[in-house]
Amino acid sequence: MPYINLKVVGKLTKQQKQEIAQQFSETLYKVAGKAKDHTYLVIDEISGENWAVGEKFFS
């Protein structure tokens, strides 16, 4: 049972999330033979004020 935790800065649309879920599920099926209905995906949308690279925050 694959579990994917994707963290992104900012918001995604419902359509973008659907596409991401479809692509991750398809890739795990093709590459690793993992059933799509057993692949779990959590998308964490993080505010830029809470995410930094080095000393620089995204917002």
C-alpha distance matrix in Angstrom:
0.0 3.8 6.5 10.0 13.2 16.2 19.6 22.7 26.4 27.8 26.8 25.0 26.0 23.9 24.3 23.2 20.0 19.4 20.1 17.8 14.8 15.9 16.4 13.2 11.3 14.0 14.0 10.4 11.3 14.7 14.1 11.0 10.8 7.4 8.1 9.4 9.1 5.4 5.8 7.5 10.8 13.6 17.0 19.6 23.1 25.4 29.1 31.0 33.2 30.2 29.1 31.3 31.6 34.1 36.7 36.3 34.4 33.2 35.6
3.8 0.0 3.8 6.5 10.1 12.8 16.3 19.3 23.0 24.7 23.9 22.2 23.5 21.8 22.1 20.5 17.4 17.3 17.6 14.9 12.4 13.8 13.8 10.2 9.2 12.1 11.5 8.2 10.2 13.3 12.4 9.9 10.7 7.5 9.0 9.3 10.0 6.9 4.9 6.1 8.4 11.2 14.2 16.9 20.2 22.4 26.2 27.8 30.1 27.3 25.8 27.9 28.1 30.7 33.4 32.8 31.0 29.8 32.3
6.5 3.8 0.0 3.8 6.7 9.9 13.2 16.4 20.0 21.6 21.0 19.7 21.3 19.8 20.6 18.9 15.6 16.1 16.9 13.8 11.6 14.0 14.1 10.5 10.4 13.8 13.2 10.6 13.1 16.0 15.1 13.1 14.3 11.0 12.0 11.3 11.6 8.8 6.1 4.7 5.9 8.0 11.1 13.4 16.9 19.0 22.8 24.5 26.7 23.8 22.6 24.9 25.4 28.0 30.5 29.9 27.9 26.8 29.1
10.0 6.5 3.8 0.0 3.8 6.3 9.8 12.8 16.5 18.3 17.9 16.6 18.5 17.6 18.3 16.0 13.0 14.2 14.5 11.1 9.7 12.5 12.1 8.5 9.8 13.0 12.1 10.4 13.5 16.0 15.0 13.9 15.5 12.7 13.8 12.3 13.3 11.3 7.8 6.1 4.7 6.2 8.4 10.7 14.0 16.0 19.7 21.3 23.7 21.0 19.5 21.7 22.1 25.0 27.5 26.7 24.7 23.3 25.8
13.2 10.1 6.7 3.8 0.0 3.8 6.6 10.0 13.5 15.4 15.3 14.7 17.2 16.7 18.0 15.6 12.6 14.6 15.3 11.8 11.1 14.5 14.1 11.0 12.8 16.1 15.2 14.0 17.1 19.4 18.4 17.6 19.3 16.5 17.4 15.6 16.3 14.5 11.1 8.5 6.0 4.9 6.0 7.4 10.8 12.5 16.2 17.8 20.0 17.3 16.0 18.5 19.3 22.1 24.3 23.5 21.3 20.1 22.5
16.2 12.8 9.9 6.3 3.8 0.0 3.8 6.6 10.2 12.2 12.4 11.7 14.5 14.7 15.8 12.8 10.5 13.1 13.3 9.7 10.2 13.6 12.8 10.4 13.1 15.9 14.9 14.7 17.9 19.7 18.8 18.8 20.7 18.2 19.1 16.8 17.9 16.8 13.1 10.8 7.4 6.2 4.8 6.1 8.5 10.3 13.9 15.2 17.8 15.5 13.9 16.3 17.0 20.2 22.4 21.1 18.8 17.2 19.6
19.6 16.3 13.2 9.8 6.6 3.8 0.0 3.8 7.0 9.4 10.4 10.9 14.3 15.3 16.7 13.7 11.8 15.1 15.4 12.1 13.2 16.6 15.8 13.9 16.7 19.3 18.3 18.4 21.6 23.2 22.3 22.4 24.4 22.0 22.8 20.5 21.4 20.3 16.8 14.2 10.7 8.4 5.9 4.7 6.0 6.9 10.4 11.5 14.1 11.8 10.2 12.8 14.0 17.3 19.0 17.7 15.2 13.7 16.0
22.7 19.3 16.4 12.8 10.0 6.6 3.8 0.0 3.8 6.2 7.7 8.4 12.1 14.0 15.2 11.9 11.1 14.7 14.6 11.8 13.8 17.0 16.1 15.0 18.1 20.3 19.4 20.1 23.3 24.5 23.9 24.5 26.4 24.2 24.9 22.3 23.4 22.8 19.2 16.8 13.1 10.9 7.5 6.3 5.2 6.0 8.6 9.2 12.4 11.2 9.4 11.9 13.2 16.8 18.2 16.1 13.5 11.2 13.4
26.4 23.0 20.0 16.5 13.5 10.2 7.0 3.8 0.0 3.8 6.9 9.1 12.8 15.3 16.8 13.7 13.5 17.2 17.3 14.9 17.2 20.2 19.3 18.6 21.7 23.8 23.0 23.9 27.0 28.1 27.4 28.1 30.2 28.0 28.7 25.9 27.0 26.4 22.9 20.3 16.6 14.1 10.6 8.5 5.9 4.9 5.8 5.6 9.2 8.8 7.3 9.8 11.6 15.2 16.0 13.4 10.5 7.8 9.6
27.8 24.7 21.6 18.3 15.4 12.2 9.4 6.2 3.8 0.0 3.8 6.9 10.3 13.1 14.9 12.4 12.5 16.3 16.7 15.1 17.3 20.2 20.0 19.7 22.5 24.6 24.3 25.4 28.2 29.4 29.3 30.0 31.7 29.4 29.6 26.5 27.3 27.2 23.8 21.2 17.4 14.9 11.1 9.3 5.6 5.7 5.4 6.4 9.7 10.3 10.0 12.7 14.9 18.3 18.6 15.7 12.4 9.4 9.8
26.8 23.9 21.0 17.9 15.3 12.4 10.4 7.7 6.9 3.8 0.0 3.8 6.7 9.5 11.6 9.7 9.8 13.4 14.4 13.3 15.3 18.1 18.4 18.5 20.9 23.0 23.3 24.4 26.8 28.3 28.6 29.3 30.6 28.2 27.9 24.6 25.2 25.5 22.3 19.7 16.1 13.7 10.0 9.1 5.7 7.7 8.1 10.0 13.0 13.4 13.4 16.4 18.4 22.0 22.3 19.5 16.2 13.1 13.3
25.0 22.2 19.7 16.6 14.7 11.7 10.9 8.4 9.1 6.9 3.8 0.0 3.8 6.6 8.0 6.0 6.5 9.9 10.7 10.1 12.2 14.7 15.2 15.7 18.0 19.9 20.5 21.8 24.0 25.4 26.0 26.9 27.9 25.6 25.2 21.8 22.5 23.3 20.1 17.9 14.3 12.8 9.3 9.9 7.6 10.5 11.7 13.3 16.5 16.6 16.1 18.9 20.5 24.2 24.9 22.1 19.1 15.9 16.5
26.0 23.5 21.3 18.5 17.2 14.5 14.3 12.1 12.8 10.3 6.7 3.8 0.0 3.8 5.3 5.1 6.3 8.6 9.9 10.7 12.4 14.3 15.4 16.6 18.3 20.0 21.2 22.8 24.3 25.8 26.9 28.0 28.5 26.2 25.3 21.7 22.2 23.5 20.7 18.8 15.6 14.5 11.6 12.7 10.8 13.9 14.8 16.7 19.7 20.0 19.8 22.6 24.2 27.9 28.6 25.7 22.6 19.3 19.6
23.9 21.8 19.8 17.6 16.7 14.7 15.3 14.0 15.3 13.1 9.5 6.6 3.8 0.0 3.8 5.5 5.1 6.2 8.7 9.9 10.5 12.3 14.3 15.4 16.4 18.2 20.0 21.3 22.5 24.3 25.8 26.5 26.6 24.2 22.8 19.1 19.2 20.9 18.5 16.6 13.9 13.3 11.2 13.1 12.2 15.7 17.2 19.5 22.4 22.2 22.1 25.1 26.7 30.4 31.3 28.6 25.5 22.4 22.8
24.3 22.1 20.6 18.3 18.0 15.8 16.7 15.2 16.8 14.9 11.6 8.0 5.3 3.8 0.0 3.8 5.4 5.1 6.2 8.7 9.9 10.5 12.3 14.3 15.4 16.4 18.3 20.2 21.1 22.4 24.2 25.4 25.4 23.4 22.1 18.3 19.1 21.1 18.6 17.5 14.9 15.1 13.1 15.5 14.6 18.1 19.6 21.3 24.6 24.5 23.9 26.6 27.7 31.5 32.6 29.8 26.9 23.6 24.4
23.2 20.5 18.9 16.0 15.6 12.8 13.7 11.9 13.7 12.4 9.7 6.0 5.1 5.5 3.8 0.0 3.8 5.4 5.1 6.2 8.6 9.8 10.6 12.2 14.1 15.3 16.4 18.4 19.9 21.0 22.2 23.6 24.1 22.3 21.5 18.0 19.2 20.6 17.7 16.5 13.4 13.5 11.0 13.3 12.3 15.6 17.3 18.6 22.1 21.9 20.9 23.3 24.3 28.0 29.3 26.6 23.9 20.6 21.8
20.0 17.4 15.6 13.0 12.6 10.5 11.8 11.1 13.5 12.5 9.8 6.5 6.3 5.1 5.4 3.8 0.0 3.8 5.4 5.1 6.1 8.5 9.9 10.6 12.1 14.1 15.4 16.6 18.2 19.9 21.0 21.8 22.3 19.9 19.1 15.5 16.4 17.5 14.6 13.0 9.9 9.9 7.9 10.8 10.7 14.3 16.7 18.5 21.7 20.9 20.2 22.9 24.1 27.7 29.1 26.8 23.9 21.0 22.3
19.4 17.3 16.1 14.2 14.6 13.1 15.1 14.7 17.2 16.3 13.4 9.9 8.6 6.2 5.1 5.4 3.8 0.0 3.8 5.5 5.1 6.1 8.6 10.1 10.6 12.1 14.2 15.6 16.4 18.2 20.0 20.8 20.6 18.5 17.1 13.4 14.2 16.1 13.6 12.8 10.6 11.7 10.8 14.0 14.4 18.0 20.4 22.3 25.5 24.7 23.9 26.6 27.6 31.2 32.8 30.4 27.7 24.7 26.0
20.1 17.6 16.9 14.5 15.3 13.3 15.4 14.6 17.3 16.7 14.4 10.7 9.9 8.7 6.2 5.1 5.4 3.8 0.0 3.8 5.4 5.1 6.1 8.6 9.9 10.4 12.1 14.3 15.2 16.3 18.0 19.4 19.6 18.0 17.2 13.7 15.4 17.2 14.4 14.3 12.0 13.5 12.2 15.4 15.6 19.0 21.3 22.6 26.1 25.4 24.0 26.3 26.8 30.5 32.3 29.9 27.5 24.4 26.0
17.8 14.9 13.8 11.1 11.8 9.7 12.1 11.8 14.9 15.1 13.3 10.1 10.7 9.9 8.7 6.2 5.1 5.5 3.8 0.0 3.8 5.4 5.2 6.1 8.4 9.8 10.6 12.3 14.1 15.3 16.3 17.5 18.2 16.4 16.2 12.9 14.9 15.8 12.5 12.0 9.2 10.7 9.5 12.7 13.4 16.5 19.2 20.4 23.9 22.8 21.2 23.4 23.8 27.4 29.4 27.3 25.0 22.1 24.1
14.8 12.4 11.6 9.7 11.1 10.2 13.2 13.8 17.2 17.3 15.3 12.2 12.4 10.5 9.9 8.6 6.1 5.1 5.4 3.8 0.0 3.8 5.5 5.3 6.0 8.4 10.0 10.8 12.2 14.2 15.5 16.0 16.2 13.9 13.1 9.7 11.2 12.2 9.2 8.8 6.8 9.2 9.3 13.0 14.5 17.9 20.9 22.6 25.7 24.3 23.0 25.5 26.1 29.6 31.6 29.7 27.3 24.7 26.6
15.9 13.8 14.0 12.5 14.5 13.6 16.6 17.0 20.2 20.2 18.1 14.7 14.3 12.3 10.5 9.8 8.5 6.1 5.1 5.4 3.8 0.0 3.8 5.6 5.2 6.0 8.5 10.1 10.5 12.1 14.1 15.2 14.9 13.2 12.2 8.7 10.9 12.7 10.3 11.2 10.1 12.8 13.0 16.7 18.0 21.4 24.2 25.7 29.0 27.7 26.3 28.6 28.9 32.4 34.5 32.5 30.3 27.5 29.5
16.4 13.8 14.1 12.1 14.1 12.8 15.8 16.1 19.3 20.0 18.4 15.2 15.4 14.3 12.3 10.6 9.9 8.6 6.1 5.2 5.5 3.8 0.0 3.8 5.5 5.1 6.0 8.6 9.8 10.5 11.9 13.6 14.1 13.1 13.1 10.3 13.2 14.3 11.4 12.5 11.1 13.8 13.6 17.0 18.2 21.2 24.0 25.0 28.4 27.1 25.2 27.1 26.9 30.4 32.8 30.9 29.0 26.3 28.6
13.2 10.2 10.5 8.5 11.0 10.4 13.9 15.0 18.6 19.7 18.5 15.7 16.6 15.4 14.3 12.2 10.6 10.1 8.6 6.1 5.3 5.6 3.8 0.0 3.8 5.5 5.2 6.2 8.6 10.0 10.5 11.4 12.4 10.8 11.4 9.0 11.8 12.0 8.6 9.6 8.4 11.3 11.8 15.2 17.1 19.9 23.1 24.1 27.4 25.6 23.7 25.6 25.5 28.7 31.3 29.7 27.9 25.6 28.1
11.3 9.2 10.4 9.8 12.8 13.1 16.7 18.1 21.7 22.5 20.9 18.0 18.3 16.4 15.4 14.1 12.1 10.6 9.9 8.4 6.0 5.2 5.5 3.8 0.0 3.8 5.5 5.3 6.2 8.7 10.1 10.3 10.2 8.2 7.9 5.3 8.3 9.0 6.3 8.5 8.7 12.3 13.7 17.3 19.4 22.5 25.8 27.2 30.3 28.4 26.8 28.9 28.9 32.2 34.7 33.2 31.2 28.9 31.3
14.0 12.1 13.8 13.0 16.1 15.9 19.3 20.3 23.8 24.6 23.0 19.9 20.0 18.2 16.4 15.3 14.1 12.1 10.4 9.8 8.4 6.0 5.1 5.5 3.8 0.0 3.8 5.5 5.1 6.1 8.5 9.8 9.5 8.9 8.9 7.0 10.6 11.7 9.7 12.3 12.4 15.9 16.8 20.4 22.2 25.2 28.3 29.4 32.7 31.0 29.1 31.0 30.7 33.9 36.6 35.0 33.2 30.8 33.2
14.0 11.5 13.2 12.1 15.2 14.9 18.3 19.4 23.0 24.3 23.3 20.5 21.2 20.0 18.3 16.4 15.4 14.2 12.1 10.6 10.0 8.5 6.0 5.2 5.5 3.8 0.0 3.8 5.4 5.1 5.9 7.9 9.0 9.0 10.4 9.4 13.0 13.1 10.6 13.0 12.9 16.1 16.9 20.2 22.0 24.6 27.8 28.5 31.8 30.0 27.8 29.2 28.6 31.7 34.5 33.1 31.7 29.5 32.2
10.4 8.2 10.6 10.4 14.0 14.7 18.4 20.1 23.9 25.4 24.4 21.8 22.8 21.3 20.2 18.4 16.6 15.6 14.3 12.3 10.8 10.1 8.6 6.2 5.3 5.5 3.8 0.0 3.8 5.6 5.3 5.2 6.4 5.6 7.8 7.7 11.1 10.3 8.1 10.9 11.6 15.1 16.7 19.9 22.3 24.9 28.3 29.3 32.3 30.1 28.0 29.7 29.1 32.0 35.0 33.9 32.4 30.5 33.3
11.3 10.2 13.1 13.5 17.1 17.9 21.6 23.3 27.0 28.2 26.8 24.0 24.3 22.5 21.1 19.9 18.2 16.4 15.2 14.1 12.2 10.5 9.8 8.6 6.2 5.1 5.4 3.8 0.0 3.8 5.8 5.7 4.4 4.6 5.8 6.3 9.9 10.0 9.0 12.5 13.8 17.5 19.3 22.8 25.1 27.9 31.3 32.5 35.5 33.4 31.5 33.2 32.8 35.8 38.6 37.5 35.9 33.8 36.5
14.7 13.3 16.0 16.0 19.4 19.7 23.2 24.5 28.1 29.4 28.3 25.4 25.8 24.3 22.4 21.0 19.9 18.2 16.3 15.3 14.2 12.1 10.5 10.0 8.7 6.1 5.1 5.6 3.8 0.0 3.8 6.0 5.7 7.8 9.4 9.9 13.6 13.8 12.6 15.9 16.7 20.3 21.6 24.9 27.0 29.6 32.9 33.6 36.9 35.0 32.7 34.1 33.3 36.2 39.2 38.0 36.7 34.5 37.4
14.1 12.4 15.1 15.0 18.4 18.8 22.3 23.9 27.4 29.3 28.6 26.0 26.9 25.8 24.2 22.2 21.0 20.0 18.0 16.3 15.5 14.1 11.9 10.5 10.1 8.5 5.9 5.3 5.8 3.8 0.0 3.8 6.0 8.1 11.0 11.9 15.4 14.7 13.1 16.1 16.8 20.2 21.5 24.5 26.7 29.0 32.3 32.8 35.9 33.8 31.4 32.5 31.4 34.1 37.3 36.3 35.3 33.5 36.5
11.0 9.9 13.1 13.9 17.6 18.8 22.4 24.5 28.1 30.0 29.3 26.9 28.0 26.5 25.4 23.6 21.8 20.8 19.4 17.5 16.0 15.2 13.6 11.4 10.3 9.8 7.9 5.2 5.7 6.0 3.8 0.0 3.8 5.5 9.0 10.8 13.8 12.4 11.3 14.5 15.9 19.3 21.2 24.2 26.9 29.1 32.6 33.4 36.3 33.9 31.6 32.9 32.0 34.6 37.8 37.1 35.9 34.4 37.4
10.8 10.7 14.3 15.5 19.3 20.7 24.4 26.4 30.2 31.7 30.6 27.9 28.5 26.6 25.4 24.1 22.3 20.6 19.6 18.2 16.2 14.9 14.1 12.4 10.2 9.5 9.0 6.4 4.4 5.7 6.0 3.8 0.0 3.8 6.5 9.0 11.8 10.9 10.9 14.5 16.5 20.2 22.4 25.6 28.3 30.9 34.4 35.5 38.4 36.1 34.0 35.6 35.0 37.7 40.8 40.0 38.6 36.8 39.6
7.4 7.5 11.0 12.7 16.5 18.2 22.0 24.2 28.0 29.4 28.2 25.6 26.2 24.2 23.4 22.3 19.9 18.5 18.0 16.4 13.9 13.2 13.1 10.8 8.2 8.9 9.0 5.6 4.6 7.8 8.1 5.5 3.8 0.0 3.8 6.3 8.6 7.2 7.3 10.9 13.3 17.0 19.5 22.7 25.6 28.2 31.9 33.3 36.0 33.5 31.8 33.7 33.4 36.2 39.1 38.3 36.6 34.9 37.6
8.1 9.0 12.0 13.8 17.4 19.1 22.8 24.9 28.7 29.6 27.9 25.2 25.3 22.8 22.1 21.5 19.1 17.1 17.2 16.2 13.1 12.2 13.1 11.4 7.9 8.9 10.4 7.8 5.8 9.4 11.0 9.0 6.5 3.8 0.0 3.8 5.5 5.4 6.7 10.4 13.1 16.8 19.4 22.9 25.7 28.7 32.2 33.9 36.7 34.4 33.0 35.2 35.2 38.2 40.8 39.8 37.8 35.9 38.3
9.4 9.3 11.3 12.3 15.6 16.8 20.5 22.3 25.9 26.5 24.6 21.8 21.7 19.1 18.3 18.0 15.5 13.4 13.7 12.9 9.7 8.7 10.3 9.0 5.3 7.0 9.4 7.7 6.3 9.9 11.9 10.8 9.0 6.3 3.8 0.0 3.8 5.4 5.3 8.6 10.7 14.4 16.7 20.3 22.8 26.0 29.4 31.3 34.1 32.0 30.7 33.1 33.4 36.5 39.0 37.7 35.5 33.4 35.6
9.1 10.0 11.6 13.3 16.3 17.9 21.4 23.4 27.0 27.3 25.2 22.5 22.2 19.2 19.1 19.2 16.4 14.2 15.4 14.9 11.2 10.9 13.2 11.8 8.3 10.6 13.0 11.1 9.9 13.6 15.4 13.8 11.8 8.6 5.5 3.8 0.0 3.8 5.7 8.1 10.9 14.2 17.0 20.5 23.1 26.4 29.8 32.0 34.6 32.4 31.6 34.2 34.9 38.0 40.2 39.0 36.6 34.6 36.5
5.4 6.9 8.8 11.3 14.5 16.8 20.3 22.8 26.4 27.2 25.5 23.3 23.5 20.9 21.1 20.6 17.5 16.1 17.2 15.8 12.2 12.7 14.3 12.0 9.0 11.7 13.1 10.3 10.0 13.8 14.7 12.4 10.9 7.2 5.4 5.4 3.8 0.0 3.8 6.4 9.9 13.2 16.4 19.6 22.7 25.6 29.2 31.4 33.8 31.2 30.3 32.8 33.4 36.3 38.7 37.8 35.5 33.8 35.9
5.8 4.9 6.1 7.8 11.1 13.1 16.8 19.2 22.9 23.8 22.3 20.1 20.7 18.5 18.6 17.7 14.6 13.6 14.4 12.5 9.2 10.3 11.4 8.6 6.3 9.7 10.6 8.1 9.0 12.6 13.1 11.3 10.9 7.3 6.7 5.3 5.7 3.8 0.0 3.8 6.7 10.3 13.2 16.5 19.5 22.4 26.0 27.9 30.5 28.0 26.9 29.3 29.8 32.7 35.2 34.2 32.0 30.2 32.4
7.5 6.1 4.7 6.1 8.5 10.8 14.2 16.8 20.3 21.2 19.7 17.9 18.8 16.6 17.5 16.5 13.0 12.8 14.3 12.0 8.8 11.2 12.5 9.6 8.5 12.3 13.0 10.9 12.5 15.9 16.1 14.5 14.5 10.9 10.4 8.6 8.1 6.4 3.8 0.0 3.8 6.8 10.2 13.2 16.4 19.2 22.9 25.1 27.4 24.9 24.0 26.8 27.6 30.6 32.7 31.7 29.3 27.7 29.7
10.8 8.4 5.9 4.7 6.0 7.4 10.7 13.1 16.6 17.4 16.1 14.3 15.6 13.9 14.9 13.4 9.9 10.6 12.0 9.2 6.8 10.1 11.1 8.4 8.7 12.4 12.9 11.6 13.8 16.7 16.8 15.9 16.5 13.3 13.1 10.7 10.9 9.9 6.7 3.8 0.0 3.8 6.5 9.9 12.9 15.8 19.4 21.5 23.9 21.6 20.7 23.5 24.4 27.5 29.6 28.4 25.9 24.1 26.1
13.6 11.2 8.0 6.2 4.9 6.2 8.4 10.9 14.1 14.9 13.7 12.8 14.5 13.3 15.1 13.5 9.9 11.7 13.5 10.7 9.2 12.8 13.8 11.3 12.3 15.9 16.1 15.1 17.5 20.3 20.2 19.3 20.2 17.0 16.8 14.4 14.2 13.2 10.3 6.8 3.8 0.0 3.8 6.4 9.7 12.5 16.1 18.5 20.7 18.3 17.8 20.9 22.3 25.4 27.1 25.9 23.1 21.5 23.2
17.0 14.2 11.1 8.4 6.0 4.8 5.9 7.5 10.6 11.1 10.0 9.3 11.6 11.2 13.1 11.0 7.9 10.8 12.2 9.5 9.3 13.0 13.6 11.8 13.7 16.8 16.9 16.7 19.3 21.6 21.5 21.2 22.4 19.5 19.4 16.7 17.0 16.4 13.2 10.2 6.5 3.8 0.0 3.8 6.3 9.4 12.9 15.2 17.7 15.7 15.1 18.2 19.8 23.1 24.6 23.0 20.1 18.2 19.8
19.6 16.9 13.4 10.7 7.4 6.1 4.7 6.3 8.5 9.3 9.1 9.9 12.7 13.1 15.5 13.3 10.8 14.0 15.4 12.7 13.0 16.7 17.0 15.2 17.3 20.4 20.2 19.9 22.8 24.9 24.5 24.2 25.6 22.7 22.9 20.3 20.5 19.6 16.5 13.2 9.9 6.4 3.8 0.0 3.8 6.1 9.7 12.2 14.3 12.1 12.0 15.3 17.4 20.5 21.7 20.2 17.2 15.6 17.0
23.1 20.2 16.9 14.0 10.8 8.5 6.0 5.2 5.9 5.6 5.7 7.6 10.8 12.2 14.6 12.3 10.7 14.4 15.6 13.4 14.5 18.0 18.2 17.1 19.4 22.2 22.0 22.3 25.1 27.0 26.7 26.9 28.3 25.6 25.7 22.8 23.1 22.7 19.5 16.4 12.9 9.7 6.3 3.8 0.0 3.8 6.7 9.3 11.8 10.5 10.6 14.0 16.3 19.7 20.4 18.3 15.0 13.0 13.9
25.4 22.4 19.0 16.0 12.5 10.3 6.9 6.0 4.9 5.7 7.7 10.5 13.9 15.7 18.1 15.6 14.3 18.0 19.0 16.5 17.9 21.4 21.2 19.9 22.5 25.2 24.6 24.9 27.9 29.6 29.0 29.1 30.9 28.2 28.7 26.0 26.4 25.6 22.4 19.2 15.8 12.5 9.4 6.1 3.8 0.0 3.8 6.3 8.3 6.7 7.1 10.7 13.5 16.6 16.9 15.1 11.7 10.2 11.1
29.1 26.2 22.8 19.7 16.2 13.9 10.4 8.6 5.8 5.4 8.1 11.7 14.8 17.2 19.6 17.3 16.7 20.4 21.3 19.2 20.9 24.2 24.0 23.1 25.8 28.3 27.8 28.3 31.3 32.9 32.3 32.6 34.4 31.9 32.2 29.4 29.8 29.2 26.0 22.9 19.4 16.1 12.9 9.7 6.7 3.8 0.0 3.8 5.3 5.5 6.9 10.2 13.4 16.3 15.8 13.6 9.8 8.3 8.0
31.0 27.8 24.5 21.3 17.8 15.2 11.5 9.2 5.6 6.4 10.0 13.3 16.7 19.5 21.3 18.6 18.5 22.3 22.6 20.4 22.6 25.7 25.0 24.1 27.2 29.4 28.5 29.3 32.5 33.6 32.8 33.4 35.5 33.3 33.9 31.3 32.0 31.4 27.9 25.1 21.5 18.5 15.2 12.2 9.3 6.3 3.8 0.0 3.8 5.3 5.2 7.5 10.5 13.4 12.8 10.1 6.4 4.5 4.8
33.2 30.1 26.7 23.7 20.0 17.8 14.1 12.4 9.2 9.7 13.0 16.5 19.7 22.4 24.6 22.1 21.7 25.5 26.1 23.9 25.7 29.0 28.4 27.4 30.3 32.7 31.8 32.3 35.5 36.9 35.9 36.3 38.4 36.0 36.7 34.1 34.6 33.8 30.5 27.4 23.9 20.7 17.7 14.3 11.8 8.3 5.3 3.8 0.0 3.8 5.8 7.6 11.2 13.2 11.8 9.7 6.0 6.2 5.1
30.2 27.3 23.8 21.0 17.3 15.5 11.8 11.2 8.8 10.3 13.4 16.6 20.0 22.2 24.5 21.9 20.9 24.7 25.4 22.8 24.3 27.7 27.1 25.6 28.4 31.0 30.0 30.1 33.4 35.0 33.8 33.9 36.1 33.5 34.4 32.0 32.4 31.2 28.0 24.9 21.6 18.3 15.7 12.1 10.5 6.7 5.5 5.3 3.8 0.0 3.8 6.8 10.5 12.5 11.8 10.6 7.3 8.0 8.4
29.1 25.8 22.6 19.5 16.0 13.9 10.2 9.4 7.3 10.0 13.4 16.1 19.8 22.1 23.9 20.9 20.2 23.9 24.0 21.2 23.0 26.3 25.2 23.7 26.8 29.1 27.8 28.0 31.5 32.7 31.4 31.6 34.0 31.8 33.0 30.7 31.6 30.3 26.9 24.0 20.7 17.8 15.1 12.0 10.6 7.1 6.9 5.2 5.8 3.8 0.0 3.8 7.1 9.7 9.9 8.6 5.7 6.3 8.4
31.3 27.9 24.9 21.7 18.5 16.3 12.8 11.9 9.8 12.7 16.4 18.9 22.6 25.1 26.6 23.3 22.9 26.6 26.3 23.4 25.5 28.6 27.1 25.6 28.9 31.0 29.2 29.7 33.2 34.1 32.5 32.9 35.6 33.7 35.2 33.1 34.2 32.8 29.3 26.8 23.5 20.9 18.2 15.3 14.0 10.7 10.2 7.5 7.6 6.8 3.8 0.0 3.8 6.1 6.4 5.3 4.0 6.0 8.7
31.6 28.1 25.4 22.1 19.3 17.0 14.0 13.2 11.6 14.9 18.4 20.5 24.2 26.7 27.7 24.3 24.1 27.6 26.8 23.8 26.1 28.9 26.9 25.5 28.9 30.7 28.6 29.1 32.8 33.3 31.4 32.0 35.0 33.4 35.2 33.4 34.9 33.4 29.8 27.6 24.4 22.3 19.8 17.4 16.3 13.5 13.4 10.5 11.2 10.5 7.1 3.8 0.0 3.8 6.0 5.4 6.4 7.8 11.2
34.1 30.7 28.0 25.0 22.1 20.2 17.3 16.8 15.2 18.3 22.0 24.2 27.9 30.4 31.5 28.0 27.7 31.2 30.5 27.4 29.6 32.4 30.4 28.7 32.2 33.9 31.7 32.0 35.8 36.2 34.1 34.6 37.7 36.2 38.2 36.5 38.0 36.3 32.7 30.6 27.5 25.4 23.1 20.5 19.7 16.6 16.3 13.4 13.2 12.5 9.7 6.1 3.8 0.0 3.8 5.7 8.1 10.6 13.4
36.7 33.4 30.5 27.5 24.3 22.4 19.0 18.2 16.0 18.6 22.3 24.9 28.6 31.3 32.6 29.3 29.1 32.8 32.3 29.4 31.6 34.5 32.8 31.3 34.7 36.6 34.5 35.0 38.6 39.2 37.3 37.8 40.8 39.1 40.8 39.0 40.2 38.7 35.2 32.7 29.6 27.1 24.6 21.7 20.4 16.9 15.8 12.8 11.8 11.8 9.9 6.4 6.0 3.8 0.0 3.8 6.6 10.0 11.8
36.3 32.8 29.9 26.7 23.5 21.1 17.7 16.1 13.4 15.7 19.5 22.1 25.7 28.6 29.8 26.6 26.8 30.4 29.9 27.3 29.7 32.5 30.9 29.7 33.2 35.0 33.1 33.9 37.5 38.0 36.3 37.1 40.0 38.3 39.8 37.7 39.0 37.8 34.2 31.7 28.4 25.9 23.0 20.2 18.3 15.1 13.6 10.1 9.7 10.6 8.6 5.3 5.4 5.7 3.8 0.0 3.8 6.6 8.5
34.4 31.0 27.9 24.7 21.3 18.8 15.2 13.5 10.5 12.4 16.2 19.1 22.6 25.5 26.9 23.9 23.9 27.7 27.5 25.0 27.3 30.3 29.0 27.9 31.2 33.2 31.7 32.4 35.9 36.7 35.3 35.9 38.6 36.6 37.8 35.5 36.6 35.5 32.0 29.3 25.9 23.1 20.1 17.2 15.0 11.7 9.8 6.4 6.0 7.3 5.7 4.0 6.4 8.1 6.6 3.8 0.0 3.8 5.4
33.2 29.8 26.8 23.3 20.1 17.2 13.7 11.2 7.8 9.4 13.1 15.9 19.3 22.4 23.6 20.6 21.0 24.7 24.4 22.1 24.7 27.5 26.3 25.6 28.9 30.8 29.5 30.5 33.8 34.5 33.5 34.4 36.8 34.9 35.9 33.4 34.6 33.8 30.2 27.7 24.1 21.5 18.2 15.6 13.0 10.2 8.3 4.5 6.2 8.0 6.3 6.0 7.8 10.6 10.0 6.6 3.8 0.0 3.8
35.6 32.3 29.1 25.8 22.5 19.6 16.0 13.4 9.6 9.8 13.3 16.5 19.6 22.8 24.4 21.8 22.3 26.0 26.0 24.1 26.6 29.5 28.6 28.1 31.3 33.2 32.2 33.3 36.5 37.4 36.5 37.4 39.6 37.6 38.3 35.6 36.5 35.9 32.4 29.7 26.1 23.2 19.8 17.0 13.9 11.1 8.0 4.8 5.1 8.4 8.4 8.7 11.2 13.4 11.8 8.5 5.4 3.8 0.0
